[in-house]
Amino acid sequence: MQDQNLTPLFTGLQNYIESNPTPFHIPGHKKGEGMEKTFRDFIGEKALSIDLINISPLDDLHHPHGMIKDAQDLAAQAFGADYTFFSVQGTSSAIMTMVMTVCGPGDKIIVPRNIHKSVTAAIIFAGAVPIFIHPELDNDLGIAHGITPEAVEKAINAHPDAKGVFVINPTYFGIAANLKRIVTIAHANNIPVLVDEAHGVHIHFHDDLPLSAMQAGADLAATSVHKLGGSLTQSSILNLKEGIVTHERVQRIFSMLTTTSTSYILLASLDSARKQLATEGKQLVDKTIQLAQLTRVKINEIPHLYCPGKELLGTKATFDYDPTKLLISVKQLGVTGYDVEVWLRENFNLEVELSDMYNILCIITPGDTEKETQKLTHALNVLSKTYERSATDTAIRVTIPPIPMLSMTPRDAFYAETETINLRDSEGRISAESIMVYPPGIPIFIPGEIISTENLSYIAQNIAAGLPVQGLEDESLETIQVIKEMKPFK
Ligand SMILES: Cc1ncc(COP(=O)(O)O)c(C=O)c1O
């Protein structure tokens, strides 16, 4: 066992700058000396002194043998992985690496319909064929959860030649699927499981939180340390359990997608965040859970607001949850989540994580104390009183449109010639654009799919209901780009 108190990368950098080398290499600001003064003074001497790149003594993220390797090895141990790869381009590049590691042109990959745009980008880069499964919907809250083991099993039975199963776990709202079961099903067919763990870096470090991807036996997991793990924005990790996938292949693809000018500030912040998670994670998450639960109780005492908790669990898609996510349903107040987001900003200088038609999401982390959560509950109390008169007993009905038939790979659609036609005349044509409705934020069609009458009437219904329909280049939604003169094969 290695000592998780060590920070080989951060300490190595500190030792290096203490020796006070005279740099004749990039970055040309040379410890800030050549930089615009106001910015330099704001950022500070210390941060600028470690704004370095891969000169020999500092190792190289593309071929790690020294301090970066040591730091990645410690991270692998902390996260229960065989290998950990540091990312200076967020979880997006880690996700692209996962997809391109397992998929080549024409290969199938099983993915939930509500994937992050980095997955769609990787599918286009790889020339892969997405096999979509719908996430489960929560009609009361108007949000999408994860995918169920049953849906994965069905997709694998229909497509046993799939090269990967992609899972978002936990979801943005903190809901986890039975990932272990999904892994068992996929592995029984020798299919690797790739996990988008953007919103779950902390779950590995506390027993009361859902199982992490590595704990559940997944093959690859792209994990945003910067989101909830205390490192700087843009720093993430990719964890690998070797077996179906090899570390050489992951390293090669990751390197192809990564800048050669890797930021050591970001790398050092990953090293330090890993130390904090490994050595104090349990206590920090403990405190965070307590604070979040206390806040949840207080929010649920406020008339017309609802902050769901463990009562959500028990369906096929809601196996476990992360209580540090405060999803607050505002639909009974008769206002939208978007309006509440603006209202909180303008009246209380509070900024939420996200809002949709019916909800806002606030995240609680080790960076919070009761002082901040009291501000939030106070603001929500005032909100409730302010809008009391408009309060209604709204029942919402969130539906998902049928998944259209894919006529060509998203890559072929991306590179095909397109033309613009009236949306209402587009039935039977192949879409060159994506379009979605919030909630639930699931695409109605993506490039390469055949536009169907059902989907067009779904769009019309949602526009009529006043729900945000987004994605087309023509924001008036009157026209759509389709593939030129292509007859879909049916
Ligand atoms: C579910 C999900 N996956 C992936 C990402 C991409 O992460 P990053 O911003 O670190 O590239 C995000 C970002 O918000 C996300 O919400």
The ligand as an SDF file (V2000), in Angstrom:
LIG
                    3D

 16 16  0  0  0  0  0  0  0  0999 V2000
  -23.3500   13.9060  -17.3170 C   0  0  0  0  0  0  0  0  0  0  0  0
  -22.1290   14.6610  -17.7670 C   0  0  0  0  0  0  0  0  0  0  0  0
  -21.1580   13.9930  -18.3990 N   0  0  0  0  0  0  0  0  0  0  0  0
  -20.0380   14.6020  -18.8170 C   0  0  0  0  0  0  0  0  0  0  0  0
  -19.8320   15.9410  -18.6130 C   0  0  0  0  0  0  0  0  0  0  0  0
  -18.5640   16.5690  -19.1190 C   0  0  0  0  0  0  0  0  0  0  0  0
  -17.7090   16.9340  -18.0930 O   0  0  0  0  0  0  0  0  0  0  0  0
  -16.6000   18.0700  -18.2600 P   0  0  0  0  0  0  0  0  0  0  0  0
  -17.3190   19.3850  -18.1900 O   0  0  0  0  0  0  0  0  0  0  0  0
  -15.6530   17.8370  -17.1280 O   0  0  0  0  0  0  0  0  0  0  0  0
  -15.9290   17.9040  -19.5850 O   0  0  0  0  0  0  0  0  0  0  0  0
  -20.8170   16.6790  -17.9460 C   0  0  0  0  0  0  0  0  0  0  0  0
  -20.6210   18.1080  -17.7260 C   0  0  0  0  0  0  0  0  0  0  0  0
  -21.4260   18.8300  -17.2420 O   0  0  0  0  0  0  0  0  0  0  0  0
  -21.9930   16.0250  -17.5160 C   0  0  0  0  0  0  0  0  0  0  0  0
  -22.9840   16.6800  -16.8800 O   0  0  0  0  0  0  0  0  0  0  0  0
  1  2  1  0
  2  3  1  0
  2 15  2  0
  3  4  2  0
  4  5  1  0
  5  6  1  0
  5 12  2  0
  6  7  1  0
  7  8  1  0
  8  9  2  0
  8 10  1  0
  8 11  1  0
 12 13  1  0
 12 15  1  0
 13 14  2  0
 15 16  1  0
M  END
$$$$
